[in-house]
Amino acid sequence: MVNTLELVLLLLAASVCVVAVFRSVNLPPVLGYLLVGAVIGPHALDLMKDESSARHLAEFGVVFLMFSIGLEFSLPRLYAMKRIVFGLGSVQVVGTIILATVIGLALGWGTVESFTLGAIVATSSTAILSKLLADRLELESKHGQETIGVLLFQDIAVVPLLILLPALSEPAEALMTTLSIAALKAAVMLALVLFFGQRLMRAWFTLVAKRRSGELFMLNVLLITLGLAWLSELAGLSLALGAFLAGMLISETEYRYQVEEDIKPFRDVLLGLFFVTVGMFLDVGEIAGNLPAVIGMVLVLLVLKFAVAAGASRLFGSTPGTAMRTGLWLCAGGEFGFVLISQIADRSMLSPVLMQVTVAALVLSMLLAPLIVQVSDKLVMRFVASEWLLRSMELTRVAAQSMNTQGHIVICGYGRSGQHLARFLEQEEVGYVALDLDPERVREAAAAGDTVVYGDAARKETLQAAGVSRASALVISFSGVDAALRVIHHVHAIRPDLPVIARATDEAEMAKLSEAGAAEVVTEAFEGSIMLASHALALIGVPINRVVRRIRSIRSERYALMRGVFHGASDAPEDFDNTQLRLHSVTVPNGARAVGQTIGEMDFPLLNVSVSAVRRRNIRGLSPGPETQILAGDVIVLLGEPASLQLAEKRLLQGG
């Protein structure tokens, strides 16, 4: 018992320290776990005395990983993407394995060894690539859809490979018999799951859910997952296959998302432990002694997978630019390579030296994956001549929509939020140009008459074509903070005084966007909470005018642009008092004392007055600074108490 506790404490302490460092420098945590394993393993500090217990515990990480993949296994989704998943995906995986096998045979390796190595390097990192696609807003792009489709097929392909590779370690004369029996068992289990399991699973989960106990629901998930994994092992198959089937069973029920959230902590922790045990395979001395071989394998891996993925993409009708992007995204190795390595580690299917070189090459390629993605656009523009023409056509379409607009709003992202905003602007007869990367959405909306074009708002040239230099404001309607920061950076480079209104999901994102220079950041959590409060107050009988005043007060504390309102003759006296902040517009005529001076030189803070906005030639700047010079014809929007506003207006017009 003491040894087990020491083992867990050692792994937890090392993992917390290293993963925290890797997170801080935006590197995948899986690499941190591998490093922990390498350091504490038998080839370095040798702190893990009970290595077999650690590996046995880590098997559960693979179980929960395969269970999660089963949860993502959606037959309707696969059918909708069948051409990419089963067409492009199968060509990429099978093509990589075949070419790797040929190269291995040419180098004098055995058939089984070469095939095994090809299977290990055929997959890419779903965790890394899906996050990069989401952060870069490229999920809906052509290469993004191809990348996701291939990753889906790779996830599926791991299941038969988990059956096939261990069988290859059997003697040649018994190989076909072993494979036939394993395939028959897998087919029987799959048939039982598909034809009988789903109805039973839905009824069982409904029965458990009716008890309204989170603890019981979680115990039931663990029972189903580990129970089917045990049955699979009992049938002579792997634990991972049983867990995958369990995930498939639950994926077609309405409890899928709840199960996914409940299982995630177990999956992430145990999967981290799995990668630690994989890292224990690493022998730094052996790798250093074979460093040329490691570098060579990394280069061969990247070139081989790039050629296969790009060639397959071209085969399925993609443009040269899209094919090259798909190849660059998929050329690195992935975490499933380590899963397959763990399944064959004790079967001597790879020589010890080749095992070390392979693991090191996978680690290095995963480290290089984000860097390759980062430069992928530059490489495509450099080597694909037709990409310049396609990019020019895209920018021409954007420019054609914006060339006749002046003082319009540029909307980055035309999802639900962007479309609702466009409707508001249309009702107020305010022009807009929307940019979006979903070609189907753009086609449908443009056909309906919306001013939306296909374009990447995170590119400087696209923003220029959208008329940012002539716009009155820019709105970022999507919630990806990294892409939003790139948009703000480009906007400030093109037009520093253009106000940017951004969307955020929480306070942390709000702080980042505000620091980057967004004029205003609207957080979903804040807006949702005040609307819930307003409805609750109205429903319990609080007068609606009091609710409105309360909301106005809360928003004015949060949003700089909502501090104060313009007072009108029709406003009820009880809505205002002489201490409440108001907005007041002052037109600066020719000959006014303020003409030619900056806002900072007017010393408005001494009067407890601030400048909320400046309207110049029908363009309203939302965040004027102290260096902003006042010109004749400007409309200065002042914020302050009534008495202070009178003094500020006098200073603008007469001085003093």
C-alpha positions as CSV (number, residue, x, y, z in Angstrom):
1,M,0.0,0.0,0.0
2,V,2.8,2.4,0.9
3,N,4.6,1.7,-2.5
4,T,1.4,2.4,-4.4
5,L,0.9,5.7,-2.5
6,E,4.5,6.7,-3.1
7,L,4.1,5.9,-6.8
8,V,1.0,8.1,-7.2
9,L,2.5,11.0,-5.2
10,L,5.7,10.8,-7.3
11,L,3.7,10.9,-10.6
12,L,1.4,13.6,-9.5
13,A,4.2,15.9,-8.2
14,A,6.3,15.5,-11.3
15,S,3.3,15.9,-13.6
16,V,2.0,19.0,-11.9
17,C,5.3,20.8,-12.2
18,V,6.2,19.9,-15.7
19,V,2.7,20.3,-17.2
20,A,2.4,23.7,-15.6
21,V,5.6,24.8,-17.4
22,F,4.5,23.4,-20.7
23,R,1.1,25.1,-20.4
24,S,2.7,28.4,-19.7
25,V,4.7,28.2,-23.0
26,N,1.8,26.9,-25.0
27,L,3.2,23.4,-25.6
28,P,1.0,20.3,-25.6
29,P,0.9,18.8,-22.1
30,V,1.3,15.3,-23.6
31,L,5.0,16.3,-24.2
32,G,5.3,17.2,-20.6
33,Y,4.1,13.8,-19.4
34,L,6.5,12.1,-21.8
35,L,9.4,14.2,-20.3
36,V,8.3,13.2,-16.8
37,G,8.4,9.6,-17.8
38,A,11.8,9.9,-19.4
39,V,13.3,11.6,-16.3
40,I,11.9,9.2,-13.6
41,G,12.2,6.1,-15.8
42,P,14.7,3.3,-15.6
43,H,17.0,4.9,-18.1
44,A,17.5,8.2,-16.1
45,L,16.8,8.7,-12.3
46,D,15.1,5.3,-12.0
47,L,12.7,6.6,-9.4
48,M,9.9,4.2,-10.5
49,K,10.7,1.0,-8.6
50,D,7.3,-0.6,-9.3
51,E,7.2,0.0,-13.1
52,S,4.8,-2.9,-13.8
53,S,2.2,-1.4,-11.4
54,A,2.5,2.0,-13.1
55,R,1.9,0.5,-16.5
56,H,-1.0,-1.5,-15.3
57,L,-2.6,1.6,-13.9
58,A,-1.8,3.5,-17.1
59,E,-3.8,1.0,-19.2
60,F,-6.9,2.6,-17.8
61,G,-5.8,5.8,-19.5
62,V,-6.0,4.1,-22.9
63,V,-9.4,2.6,-21.9
64,F,-10.9,6.1,-21.2
65,L,-9.2,7.5,-24.3
66,M,-10.8,4.9,-26.5
67,F,-14.1,5.4,-24.7
68,S,-14.0,9.1,-25.5
69,I,-13.4,8.2,-29.2
70,G,-16.4,5.9,-29.1
71,L,-18.5,8.8,-27.7
72,E,-17.4,10.9,-30.7
73,F,-18.4,8.1,-33.1
74,S,-21.5,9.5,-34.7
75,L,-23.0,7.6,-37.6
76,P,-24.9,10.6,-39.1
77,R,-21.7,12.7,-38.9
78,L,-19.6,10.0,-40.5
79,Y,-22.3,9.7,-43.3
80,A,-22.3,13.4,-43.9
81,M,-18.5,13.5,-44.3
82,K,-18.2,10.0,-45.8
83,R,-16.3,11.1,-48.9
84,I,-13.6,12.8,-46.8
85,V,-13.5,10.4,-43.9
86,F,-13.6,7.1,-45.7
87,G,-12.2,8.3,-49.0
88,L,-9.4,10.8,-48.2
89,G,-8.9,9.3,-44.7
90,S,-8.4,5.7,-45.9
91,V,-6.0,6.8,-48.6
92,Q,-3.9,8.7,-46.1
93,V,-3.7,6.0,-43.5
94,V,-3.3,3.0,-45.9
95,G,-1.0,5.0,-48.2
96,T,1.3,6.0,-45.3
97,I,1.5,2.4,-44.0
98,I,2.3,1.0,-47.4
99,L,5.0,3.5,-48.2
100,A,6.5,3.2,-44.8
101,T,6.5,-0.6,-45.2
102,V,8.3,-0.3,-48.6
103,I,10.9,2.0,-47.1
104,G,11.5,-0.3,-44.2
105,L,11.9,-3.3,-46.5
106,A,14.4,-1.3,-48.6
107,L,16.4,-0.6,-45.4
108,G,16.6,-4.3,-44.7
109,W,13.9,-4.5,-41.9
110,G,11.5,-7.3,-41.6
111,T,7.9,-7.1,-43.0
112,V,6.3,-7.1,-39.6
113,E,8.7,-4.5,-38.3
114,S,8.2,-2.3,-41.3
115,F,4.4,-2.6,-41.2
116,T,4.3,-1.9,-37.5
117,L,6.4,1.2,-37.9
118,G,4.1,2.4,-40.7
119,A,1.0,1.9,-38.5
120,I,2.6,3.9,-35.6
121,V,3.5,6.9,-37.7
122,A,0.3,6.9,-39.8
123,T,-1.8,8.9,-37.3
124,S,-1.7,12.6,-36.4
125,S,-2.5,14.4,-33.2
126,T,-6.2,15.0,-32.9
127,A,-5.8,17.0,-29.7
128,I,-3.2,19.4,-31.1
129,L,-4.7,19.9,-34.6
130,S,-8.3,20.3,-33.6
131,K,-7.4,23.0,-31.1
132,L,-5.2,24.8,-33.6
133,L,-8.0,24.7,-36.2
134,A,-10.5,26.1,-33.6
135,D,-8.0,28.8,-32.4
136,R,-7.3,29.9,-36.0
137,L,-11.0,29.8,-37.0
138,E,-10.2,27.3,-39.8
139,L,-12.6,24.5,-38.8
140,E,-14.9,25.5,-41.7
141,S,-12.2,26.0,-44.3
142,K,-11.6,23.5,-47.0
143,H,-8.3,22.2,-45.5
144,G,-9.9,22.3,-42.0
145,Q,-12.7,20.0,-43.1
146,E,-10.2,17.6,-44.8
147,T,-8.0,17.6,-41.7
148,I,-10.9,16.8,-39.4
149,G,-12.2,14.1,-41.7
150,V,-8.8,12.4,-41.9
151,L,-8.4,12.6,-38.1
152,L,-11.8,11.0,-37.7
153,F,-10.8,8.1,-39.9
154,Q,-7.5,7.8,-38.0
155,D,-9.4,7.5,-34.8
156,I,-11.5,4.7,-36.3
157,A,-8.5,3.0,-37.8
158,V,-6.8,2.7,-34.4
159,V,-9.4,0.1,-33.4
160,P,-8.5,-2.6,-36.1
161,L,-4.8,-1.8,-35.6
162,L,-5.2,-2.6,-31.9
163,I,-6.3,-6.1,-33.0
164,L,-4.0,-6.5,-36.0
165,L,-0.6,-5.5,-34.5
166,P,-0.6,-7.9,-31.5
167,A,-1.7,-10.7,-33.9
168,L,1.3,-10.0,-36.1
169,S,3.6,-11.1,-33.2
170,E,2.2,-14.6,-33.5
171,P,4.1,-17.3,-35.4
172,A,3.6,-17.1,-39.2
173,E,1.9,-20.4,-39.5
174,A,-0.7,-19.3,-36.8
175,L,-1.1,-15.8,-38.1
176,M,-4.1,-16.2,-40.3
177,T,-5.9,-18.3,-37.7
178,T,-5.2,-15.7,-35.0
179,L,-6.4,-12.9,-37.2
180,S,-9.5,-14.7,-38.3
181,I,-10.5,-15.6,-34.8
182,A,-9.9,-12.0,-33.6
183,A,-11.8,-10.5,-36.5
184,L,-14.8,-12.9,-35.8
185,K,-14.8,-12.0,-32.2
186,A,-14.7,-8.3,-33.0
187,A,-17.5,-8.7,-35.5
188,V,-19.7,-10.5,-33.1
189,M,-19.2,-7.9,-30.4
190,L,-19.8,-5.1,-32.8
191,A,-23.0,-6.8,-34.1
192,L,-24.3,-7.2,-30.5
193,V,-23.6,-3.6,-29.7
194,L,-25.2,-2.2,-32.8
195,F,-28.3,-4.4,-32.9
196,F,-29.1,-5.1,-29.3
197,G,-26.9,-2.8,-27.1
198,Q,-28.3,0.6,-28.0
199,R,-31.9,0.0,-26.9
200,L,-30.7,-1.7,-23.8
201,M,-28.3,1.1,-23.0
202,R,-30.8,3.9,-23.5
203,A,-33.3,2.1,-21.3
204,W,-30.7,1.5,-18.6
205,F,-29.4,5.0,-18.6
206,T,-33.0,6.4,-18.4
207,L,-33.6,4.2,-15.4
208,V,-30.4,5.4,-13.7
209,A,-31.0,9.1,-14.6
210,K,-34.5,9.0,-13.1
211,R,-32.9,8.5,-9.7
212,R,-31.5,12.1,-10.0
213,S,-28.2,11.2,-8.4
214,G,-25.0,12.5,-9.9
215,E,-23.0,9.9,-7.8
216,L,-25.1,7.0,-9.2
217,F,-24.8,8.3,-12.7
218,M,-21.0,8.5,-12.5
219,L,-20.8,5.0,-11.0
220,N,-22.9,3.7,-13.8
221,V,-20.6,5.2,-16.4
222,L,-17.6,3.6,-14.8
223,L,-19.4,0.3,-14.6
224,I,-20.4,0.3,-18.3
225,T,-16.9,1.4,-19.5
226,L,-14.8,-0.9,-17.4
227,G,-17.4,-3.7,-17.7
228,L,-17.3,-3.8,-21.5
229,A,-13.5,-3.4,-21.4
230,W,-13.3,-6.5,-19.1
231,L,-15.7,-8.5,-21.4
232,S,-13.5,-7.6,-24.4
233,E,-10.4,-8.8,-22.7
234,L,-12.2,-11.9,-21.5
235,A,-13.0,-12.6,-25.2
236,G,-9.3,-12.4,-26.0
237,L,-9.4,-8.9,-27.4
238,S,-8.0,-5.7,-26.0
239,L,-9.4,-3.6,-23.1
240,A,-9.3,-0.6,-25.5
241,L,-11.7,-2.2,-28.0
242,G,-14.3,-2.9,-25.3
243,A,-14.1,0.7,-24.1
244,F,-14.5,1.9,-27.7
245,L,-17.7,-0.2,-28.0
246,A,-19.0,1.2,-24.7
247,G,-18.5,4.7,-26.0
248,M,-20.3,3.8,-29.3
249,L,-23.3,2.5,-27.3
250,I,-23.7,5.7,-25.3
251,S,-22.9,8.1,-28.3
252,E,-26.4,7.4,-29.7
253,T,-28.3,8.2,-26.5
254,E,-29.3,11.6,-25.2
255,Y,-26.9,11.1,-22.2
256,R,-23.8,11.4,-24.4
257,Y,-22.8,15.0,-23.4
258,Q,-23.3,14.4,-19.7
259,V,-21.3,11.3,-19.8
260,E,-18.5,13.1,-21.7
261,E,-18.3,15.8,-19.1
262,D,-18.3,13.3,-16.2
263,I,-15.7,11.1,-17.7
264,K,-13.3,13.9,-18.7
265,P,-11.4,14.2,-15.4
266,F,-10.8,10.5,-15.2
267,R,-9.7,10.4,-18.9
268,D,-7.3,13.3,-18.7
269,V,-5.6,12.2,-15.4
270,L,-5.2,8.5,-16.4
271,L,-4.2,9.4,-20.0
272,G,-1.5,11.7,-18.5
273,L,-0.3,8.7,-16.5
274,F,-0.3,6.6,-19.7
275,F,2.0,9.1,-21.4
276,V,4.3,9.1,-18.4
277,T,4.7,5.4,-18.7
278,V,5.4,5.8,-22.5
279,G,8.0,8.3,-21.6
280,M,9.7,5.7,-19.4
281,F,10.6,3.9,-22.6
282,L,12.8,6.8,-23.6
283,D,16.5,6.2,-23.1
284,V,18.1,9.6,-23.5
285,G,21.6,8.1,-23.8
286,E,20.4,5.7,-26.6
287,I,18.7,8.5,-28.4
288,A,21.7,10.8,-28.2
289,G,23.9,8.0,-29.6
290,N,21.5,7.6,-32.5
291,L,20.7,11.3,-33.0
292,P,21.3,11.3,-36.8
293,A,18.9,8.4,-37.0
294,V,16.3,10.3,-35.0
295,I,16.6,13.5,-37.1
296,G,16.5,11.3,-40.3
297,M,13.3,9.6,-39.1
298,V,11.7,12.9,-38.3
299,L,12.4,14.3,-41.7
300,V,11.3,11.1,-43.5
301,L,8.1,11.0,-41.3
302,L,7.2,14.7,-42.2
303,V,8.0,14.3,-45.9
304,L,6.3,11.0,-46.3
305,K,3.1,12.0,-44.5
306,F,3.0,15.4,-46.3
307,A,3.4,13.7,-49.7
308,V,0.6,11.1,-49.0
309,A,-1.9,13.6,-47.4
310,A,-1.3,16.3,-50.1
311,G,-1.4,13.7,-52.9
312,A,-4.6,12.2,-51.5
313,S,-6.2,15.7,-51.3
314,R,-5.3,16.4,-54.9
315,L,-6.7,13.0,-55.9
316,F,-10.0,14.0,-54.4
317,G,-10.2,17.2,-56.3
318,S,-8.8,19.9,-54.0
319,T,-6.8,22.8,-55.3
320,P,-3.0,22.8,-55.0
321,G,-3.1,25.3,-52.2
322,T,-5.7,23.3,-50.2
323,A,-3.8,20.1,-50.8
324,M,-0.6,21.6,-49.6
325,R,-2.2,23.0,-46.4
326,T,-3.8,19.6,-45.7
327,G,-0.5,17.9,-46.1
328,L,1.3,20.4,-43.8
329,W,-1.4,20.0,-41.1
330,L,-1.3,16.2,-41.1
331,C,2.5,15.5,-41.6
332,A,3.4,15.2,-37.9
333,G,2.9,12.2,-35.6
334,G,0.2,11.8,-33.0
335,E,-0.7,10.4,-29.6
336,F,-2.1,7.2,-31.0
337,G,1.3,6.2,-32.1
338,F,2.2,5.9,-28.4
339,V,-1.0,3.9,-27.8
340,L,0.1,1.4,-30.4
341,I,3.6,1.4,-29.1
342,S,2.3,0.5,-25.6
343,Q,0.4,-2.5,-27.1
344,I,3.5,-4.0,-28.7
345,A,6.1,-3.0,-26.2
346,D,6.4,-6.5,-24.7
347,R,6.1,-8.4,-28.0
348,S,9.6,-7.5,-29.5
349,M,8.0,-6.4,-32.8
350,L,10.5,-3.4,-33.0
351,S,14.2,-3.6,-32.0
352,P,15.1,-1.7,-28.9
353,V,17.1,0.9,-30.9
354,L,14.3,1.4,-33.4
355,M,11.8,1.7,-30.6
356,Q,13.8,4.5,-29.0
357,V,14.3,6.3,-32.4
358,T,10.6,6.0,-33.2
359,V,9.4,7.4,-29.8
360,A,11.9,10.3,-30.1
361,A,10.8,11.0,-33.6
362,L,7.1,11.1,-32.7
363,V,7.9,13.5,-29.8
364,L,9.9,15.9,-32.0
365,S,7.3,15.9,-34.8
366,M,4.5,16.8,-32.3
367,L,6.7,19.6,-31.0
368,L,7.1,20.8,-34.6
369,A,3.4,20.5,-35.5
370,P,2.3,24.0,-34.2
371,L,5.3,25.6,-35.9
372,I,4.6,23.9,-39.2
373,V,0.9,25.1,-39.0
374,Q,2.1,28.6,-38.2
375,V,4.2,28.9,-41.4
376,S,1.8,26.9,-43.6
377,D,0.2,29.9,-45.2
378,K,3.6,31.4,-46.1
379,L,4.8,28.1,-47.6
380,V,1.6,27.8,-49.7
381,M,1.9,31.4,-51.0
382,R,5.6,30.8,-51.7
383,F,5.3,27.5,-53.6
384,V,1.8,27.4,-55.1
385,A,1.5,30.0,-57.9
386,S,-2.3,29.5,-58.3
387,E,-2.8,30.5,-54.6
388,W,-2.0,34.1,-55.5
389,L,-4.8,34.2,-58.1
390,L,-7.3,32.5,-55.7
391,R,-6.3,35.0,-52.9
392,S,-6.7,37.9,-55.3
393,M,-10.1,36.7,-56.4
394,E,-11.2,36.4,-52.7
395,L,-10.0,39.9,-51.9
396,T,-11.7,41.2,-55.1
397,R,-15.0,39.8,-53.9
398,V,-14.6,41.4,-50.5
399,A,-13.6,44.7,-52.0
400,A,-16.5,44.6,-54.4
401,Q,-18.9,44.4,-51.5
402,S,-17.3,47.3,-49.6
403,M,-16.1,49.7,-52.3
404,N,-19.3,51.8,-52.3
405,T,-19.7,51.9,-48.5
406,Q,-18.6,54.7,-46.2
407,G,-18.9,54.7,-42.4
408,H,-20.0,51.1,-42.4
409,I,-19.6,48.4,-39.7
410,V,-17.2,45.5,-40.5
411,I,-18.6,42.3,-38.9
412,C,-16.0,39.6,-38.3
413,G,-17.9,36.3,-38.2
414,Y,-21.4,35.7,-39.5
415,G,-22.7,33.1,-37.1
416,R,-25.7,33.6,-35.0
417,S,-24.3,36.7,-33.2
418,G,-23.1,38.2,-36.4
419,Q,-26.4,37.7,-38.2
420,H,-28.5,39.1,-35.3
421,L,-26.2,42.2,-35.3
422,A,-26.7,42.5,-39.1
423,R,-30.5,42.6,-38.6
424,F,-30.2,45.4,-36.1
425,L,-28.0,47.4,-38.4
426,E,-30.4,46.9,-41.3
427,Q,-33.3,48.2,-39.2
428,E,-31.3,51.3,-38.4
429,E,-30.2,51.6,-42.0
430,V,-26.5,51.3,-41.1
431,G,-24.3,49.6,-43.7
432,Y,-22.2,46.6,-42.9
433,V,-19.8,44.2,-44.5
434,A,-19.5,40.7,-42.9
435,L,-16.7,38.3,-43.2
436,D,-17.0,34.5,-42.6
437,L,-15.1,31.3,-43.4
438,D,-18.0,29.0,-43.8
439,P,-18.6,28.7,-47.6
440,E,-22.1,27.2,-47.2
441,R,-23.2,29.9,-44.8
442,V,-21.8,32.6,-47.0
443,R,-23.5,31.2,-50.1
444,E,-26.9,30.9,-48.4
445,A,-26.8,34.4,-46.8
446,A,-25.4,36.1,-49.9
447,A,-28.2,34.6,-52.0
448,A,-30.7,36.0,-49.5
449,G,-29.2,39.5,-50.0
450,D,-27.0,39.8,-46.9
451,T,-23.7,41.7,-47.4
452,V,-21.5,38.8,-46.4
453,V,-18.4,37.5,-48.3
454,Y,-16.0,34.6,-47.8
455,G,-12.8,35.9,-46.1
456,D,-10.5,35.4,-43.2
457,A,-10.9,38.4,-40.9
458,A,-7.6,37.4,-39.2
459,R,-5.7,38.4,-42.3
460,K,-4.6,42.0,-42.8
461,E,-5.3,42.1,-46.5
462,T,-8.8,40.8,-46.0
463,L,-9.6,43.6,-43.5
464,Q,-8.2,46.2,-45.9
465,A,-10.4,44.9,-48.7
466,A,-13.4,45.1,-46.4
467,G,-12.9,48.8,-46.1
468,V,-11.6,49.1,-42.6
469,S,-9.9,52.4,-43.5
470,R,-13.4,53.8,-44.3
471,A,-15.4,52.0,-41.6
472,S,-16.9,53.6,-38.5
473,A,-16.4,50.5,-36.3
474,L,-15.5,46.8,-36.4
475,V,-17.3,44.1,-34.4
476,I,-15.7,40.7,-33.6
477,S,-18.7,38.5,-33.2
478,F,-16.9,35.2,-32.7
479,S,-15.6,34.0,-29.3
480,G,-12.1,32.8,-30.2
481,V,-9.8,35.0,-28.2
482,D,-6.6,34.2,-30.1
483,A,-8.1,35.0,-33.5
484,A,-9.7,38.1,-32.0
485,L,-6.4,39.3,-30.8
486,R,-4.9,38.9,-34.3
487,V,-7.9,40.9,-35.8
488,I,-7.3,43.8,-33.3
489,H,-3.6,43.8,-34.0
490,H,-4.2,44.2,-37.8
491,V,-6.9,46.8,-37.3
492,H,-4.6,48.9,-35.2
493,A,-1.9,48.6,-37.8
494,I,-4.3,49.8,-40.6
495,R,-6.5,52.2,-38.7
496,P,-5.4,52.9,-35.1
497,D,-8.4,55.1,-34.3
498,L,-11.0,52.6,-35.5
499,P,-13.1,51.4,-32.5
500,V,-13.3,47.6,-32.1
501,I,-16.1,45.9,-30.2
502,A,-15.3,42.3,-29.2
503,R,-17.1,39.4,-27.8
504,A,-15.7,37.3,-24.9
505,T,-16.9,34.3,-22.9
506,D,-15.5,35.3,-19.5
507,E,-13.5,37.8,-17.5
508,A,-10.1,36.4,-18.4
509,E,-10.8,36.9,-22.1
510,M,-12.2,40.3,-21.5
511,A,-9.0,41.4,-19.8
512,K,-6.9,40.2,-22.8
513,L,-9.0,41.9,-25.4
514,S,-9.2,45.1,-23.4
515,E,-5.4,45.2,-23.0
516,A,-5.1,44.6,-26.8
517,G,-7.0,47.7,-27.5
518,A,-10.7,46.8,-27.9
519,A,-12.9,49.8,-27.3
520,E,-15.5,47.6,-25.6
521,V,-15.7,43.9,-24.7
522,V,-19.1,42.3,-24.2
523,T,-18.9,39.1,-22.0
524,E,-21.5,36.4,-22.4
525,A,-21.6,35.5,-18.7
526,F,-22.2,39.1,-17.6
527,E,-25.0,39.8,-20.1
528,G,-26.6,36.5,-19.4
529,S,-26.6,37.2,-15.6
530,I,-28.1,40.7,-15.8
531,M,-30.9,39.5,-18.2
532,L,-31.7,36.6,-15.8
533,A,-31.8,39.2,-12.9
534,S,-34.1,41.6,-14.9
535,H,-36.6,38.9,-15.8
536,A,-36.6,37.6,-12.2
537,L,-37.3,41.1,-10.8
538,A,-40.0,41.8,-13.3
539,L,-41.7,38.5,-12.6
540,I,-41.9,39.1,-8.8
541,G,-43.5,42.5,-9.4
542,V,-40.7,45.1,-9.3
543,P,-41.8,48.0,-11.5
544,I,-40.4,47.7,-15.0
545,N,-39.0,51.3,-15.0
546,R,-37.0,50.5,-11.8
547,V,-35.7,47.3,-13.4
548,V,-34.6,49.3,-16.5
549,R,-32.9,51.9,-14.4
550,R,-31.1,49.2,-12.4
551,I,-29.9,47.5,-15.6
552,R,-28.8,50.8,-17.0
553,S,-26.8,51.6,-13.8
554,I,-25.1,48.2,-13.8
555,R,-24.2,48.4,-17.5
556,S,-22.8,51.9,-17.1
557,E,-20.5,50.7,-14.4
558,R,-19.3,47.9,-16.7
559,Y,-19.2,49.5,-20.2
560,A,-17.5,52.8,-20.7
561,L,-19.8,53.6,-23.7
562,M,-22.9,53.2,-21.6
563,R,-22.0,55.6,-18.9
564,G,-24.6,58.3,-19.0
565,V,-27.6,58.9,-21.3
566,F,-28.8,61.9,-23.3
567,H,-31.6,63.7,-21.4
568,G,-34.7,64.7,-23.3
569,A,-37.8,66.8,-22.6
570,S,-40.0,63.7,-22.7
571,D,-38.0,61.9,-20.0
572,A,-39.8,61.5,-16.6
573,P,-38.3,63.7,-13.9
574,E,-37.9,60.8,-11.5
575,D,-35.6,59.1,-14.0
576,F,-32.9,61.8,-13.6
577,D,-31.4,63.9,-10.8
578,N,-28.7,66.5,-10.8
579,T,-26.0,64.1,-9.6
580,Q,-26.6,61.5,-12.3
581,L,-24.1,61.3,-15.2
582,R,-25.5,62.5,-18.5
583,L,-24.2,62.7,-22.1
584,H,-24.2,66.1,-23.8
585,S,-23.2,66.8,-27.5
586,V,-21.3,70.0,-28.3
587,T,-20.7,71.0,-31.9
588,V,-17.4,72.9,-32.3
589,P,-17.9,75.8,-34.8
590,N,-15.2,77.8,-36.6
591,G,-13.7,80.3,-34.3
592,A,-14.3,78.3,-31.1
593,R,-11.4,78.5,-28.6
594,A,-11.0,74.7,-28.6
595,V,-10.2,74.4,-32.4
596,G,-6.6,73.3,-32.8
597,Q,-6.2,72.1,-29.2
598,T,-6.0,68.6,-28.0
599,I,-8.5,67.0,-25.6
600,G,-5.8,66.7,-23.0
601,E,-5.2,70.5,-23.1
602,M,-8.8,71.2,-22.3
603,D,-8.3,69.8,-18.7
604,F,-11.8,68.4,-18.6
605,P,-10.9,66.1,-15.6
606,L,-10.7,69.3,-13.4
607,L,-14.4,69.8,-14.1
608,N,-15.2,66.1,-13.4
609,V,-16.1,65.7,-17.1
610,S,-14.8,63.2,-19.7
611,V,-15.0,62.9,-23.4
612,S,-17.1,59.9,-24.3
613,A,-16.8,60.2,-28.1
614,V,-15.8,62.5,-31.0
615,R,-17.9,62.5,-34.2
616,R,-15.9,63.8,-37.2
617,R,-17.2,63.8,-40.8
618,N,-20.0,61.3,-39.8
619,I,-17.4,58.9,-38.3
620,R,-17.7,58.4,-34.6
621,G,-14.5,57.5,-32.7
622,L,-15.5,55.6,-29.6
623,S,-12.2,56.0,-27.7
624,P,-10.7,59.4,-28.2
625,G,-7.4,60.0,-26.3
626,P,-5.8,63.0,-24.7
627,E,-3.7,63.5,-27.9
628,T,-6.8,63.8,-30.1
629,Q,-6.9,67.2,-31.8
630,I,-10.2,69.1,-31.9
631,L,-11.1,70.4,-35.4
632,A,-13.8,72.7,-36.5
633,G,-17.0,70.8,-37.2
634,D,-16.3,68.1,-34.6
635,V,-19.1,66.9,-32.3
636,I,-17.7,66.4,-28.8
637,V,-19.8,64.0,-26.7
638,L,-19.2,64.9,-23.0
639,L,-20.0,62.8,-19.9
640,G,-20.6,64.4,-16.5
641,E,-23.1,66.0,-14.1
642,P,-25.4,68.7,-15.5
643,A,-23.5,71.6,-13.8
644,S,-20.1,70.4,-14.9
645,L,-21.3,69.9,-18.5
646,Q,-22.3,73.5,-18.7
647,L,-18.8,74.6,-17.6
648,A,-17.2,72.2,-20.1
649,E,-19.3,73.4,-23.0
650,K,-18.3,77.0,-22.1
651,R,-14.6,76.0,-22.1
652,L,-14.9,74.4,-25.5
653,L,-16.6,77.4,-27.1
654,Q,-15.2,80.4,-25.2
655,G,-12.2,79.1,-23.3
656,G,-11.6,79.8,-19.6
